[in-house]
Amino acid sequence: MSSLHAIQDLAPAILWQRFYEMSQIPRPSKKEERITAHFEQLFQQLGIAYTKDKVGNLVARVPATKGYAQAPTTVLQGHSDMVCEKNRGTEHDFDRDPILLRRDGEWIAATGTTLGADNGIGVAAALAILSDPSAVHGPLEILITIDEETGLTGANQISNKLLKGKYLLNLDSEEDGMFYIGCAGGMDTAGTFRVQTTPVSGAGFSAFALRVSGLKGGHSGSEIHTGRGNALKLLARTLQALQAVSAQWYGIEGGSKRNAIPREAEVTLLVPDASVAKAREIVARCAEDFQNEFRTPDGGVQVALEAADRPAVVYTKRLAQKLVHTLLALPHGVIQMSADIEGLVESSTNLATVVSDEKSITIGTNQRSSVESAKRYVAASVSAVLKLAGAKVTHTDGYPGWQPNLQSRLLHLCRSVFQQQYGHEPEIKAIHAGLECGILGGKYPGLDMISFGPTITGAHSPDERVHIPAVEKFYELLKAVLKAIAEDQKS
C-alpha cells in the first residue's frame, strides 16, 4: 500500500494532503533545509508573504478573512523537524527516504520508523487553514521553527521582533481534549572540586567497585514527582555508612544526562582486609534499606561490591567527606507543587551527574520551574550548598518557563468553544518540562498562549501513530477557536 493510499478519503482532506507532502521530504533535526524549501514554495504558490530568519525559522503572514481585518493577530506555531528512529532490521535512510505511511484501523502509522506526526500534524493543520475556504480568521502568522527536538534551537534563536501576534496557538500537544497552559523553564547548576589524593602504599587492603544500579531513572521533569531513587544519593549514603570501616575511595561517576534521574553510580573502594566482611555487611544492609524504602516506586535497586583493580591513589579523607556531605545535602526532587493546577509540579531540582578525572570532580544539577523567580531561587539554593562545600559554581543561561494563567482571555475563548462543540469541559493541564511556548513567551512578554493537538501515541519511537478521528476533531476545534478570536469583541 502506498503512502498516498493510506490517507485516501480521510477528512479533512487538505490537512492529510499537507501531511503526506511533508512525509515525503526528509526532515531530521538540524537538517530542515529541504522541508523549509518546500514550505517556501507552497507560500509562493499561494501568494502568501513570508520571512525566513537567519537560523531558518519561517513566518508566513496571512491576511484576515474578509471582514475580520481588525481582529487581533494570531500565531499558529509548530516545528518542522522530526525524531528519526527505526526498528532493528528496517532499511531506511532518514536523510534520503520518504516516510512510508500505513493505515491501521483508526490510526495512521509508519512502516518500521517514526511517523513524524510530532509535529507534522500540527504544521499540516496550520498549512491547511491557508487553503480552506470554510476557515474564518483574523490576521495570522504561521510560525514554523527548526530543531525543536534536539535543542529548541529555532525558538531560542528567534528574534524578538519577528512576530506581531497577540495570541499564539501552539499545535504541538498530543492528547485530544486537553489544553496546555504552562510548562517549566530550566537551567543547570554545576559545582567543580579540585581533586586531592593520597598515594596507596603497602599491603593489607582489598579493592572493590561499589555500584548502585537497577533503578528506573526517568525524565527529570515528567517523572521527578514519582519518588524514584537517585543513584548518587544512595551511593553517598552507602559511602557514609562505610566510614565505620575506614573505607577509602576514588573515581566517583554517576548519572548520564542533566535531564535524567540517575540510574547508576559507582566508585572504586579500598577496604582494610580485616574489615572486608564488615564492609560487605554494611553494603548488604544499605541494599536492604533502599529496597524497603523504594519498594513501590523503584523496587529494583541493587548495591554491590565487586572485586576491582587496586587504585594507585585515593581521595584525601577531607575531600571524600566533603563530597559525601555535599551529595547528601544537595536537594533533589519536588520543591513546590502548583497552587493553581492540581498535581502539577511547579518547581524541582535534579541531582543529575557526577563526572571525575585526575584533576577535577564536577557535580551536575538541573532546576525547573514554571515560575521564573522560583527557578532562580532553587538554583541559588543548590549553588549555596556547593559554595559552602568549596566548589567552583557555574550556571547555564537556561530557558524561561511558561507560568499558567487561569485568567487568560485565550483560555476563556478556547474553553467556551470546546464546551459549545462537545458539551463538556476540556482538561486544563501544564507540563513540568520545557516547551517552545516557554521560550517564545520569554521573547514576547504578554503573548497569550495555549497548546493543543490530536491524540498521538508512541512519539519519538517507531511505534508512533496518530488517531484519525482525533485529527478531524482537532482541526475543527482549531477553526472554531480562530473564528471565536476573530469575532471576540474583547480582544
Secondary structure as GFF3:
##gff-version 3
##sequence-region A 1 491
A	DSSP	alpha_helix	3	6	.	.	.	ID=ss1
A	DSSP	alpha_helix	13	23	.	.	.	ID=ss2
A	DSSP	alpha_helix	33	46	.	.	.	ID=ss3
A	DSSP	beta_strand	49	52	.	.	.	ID=ss4
A	DSSP	beta_strand	58	62	.	.	.	ID=ss5
A	DSSP	beta_strand	74	79	.	.	.	ID=ss6
A	DSSP	beta_strand	101	104	.	.	.	ID=ss7
A	DSSP	beta_strand	107	110	.	.	.	ID=ss8
A	DSSP	alpha_helix	117	130	.	.	.	ID=ss9
A	DSSP	beta_strand	140	145	.	.	.	ID=ss10
A	DSSP	alpha_helix	148	151	.	.	.	ID=ss11
A	DSSP	alpha_helix	153	157	.	.	.	ID=ss12
A	DSSP	beta_strand	167	170	.	.	.	ID=ss13
A	DSSP	beta_strand	178	183	.	.	.	ID=ss14
A	DSSP	beta_strand	185	194	.	.	.	ID=ss15
A	DSSP	beta_strand	197	199	.	.	.	ID=ss16
A	DSSP	beta_strand	205	213	.	.	.	ID=ss17
A	DSSP	three_ten_helix	224	226	.	.	.	ID=ss18
A	DSSP	alpha_helix	231	241	.	.	.	ID=ss19
A	DSSP	three_ten_helix	242	245	.	.	.	ID=ss20
A	DSSP	beta_strand	248	254	.	.	.	ID=ss21
A	DSSP	beta_strand	265	272	.	.	.	ID=ss22
A	DSSP	three_ten_helix	273	275	.	.	.	ID=ss23
A	DSSP	alpha_helix	276	293	.	.	.	ID=ss24
A	DSSP	beta_strand	302	307	.	.	.	ID=ss25
A	DSSP	beta_strand	313	315	.	.	.	ID=ss26
A	DSSP	alpha_helix	317	329	.	.	.	ID=ss27
A	DSSP	beta_strand	333	337	.	.	.	ID=ss28
A	DSSP	beta_strand	345	356	.	.	.	ID=ss29
A	DSSP	beta_strand	360	369	.	.	.	ID=ss30
A	DSSP	alpha_helix	372	388	.	.	.	ID=ss31
A	DSSP	beta_strand	392	395	.	.	.	ID=ss32
A	DSSP	alpha_helix	409	422	.	.	.	ID=ss33
A	DSSP	beta_strand	427	431	.	.	.	ID=ss34
A	DSSP	alpha_helix	436	443	.	.	.	ID=ss35
A	DSSP	beta_strand	448	451	.	.	.	ID=ss36
A	DSSP	beta_strand	456	457	.	.	.	ID=ss37
A	DSSP	beta_strand	465	467	.	.	.	ID=ss38
A	DSSP	alpha_helix	468	487	.	.	.	ID=ss39
###
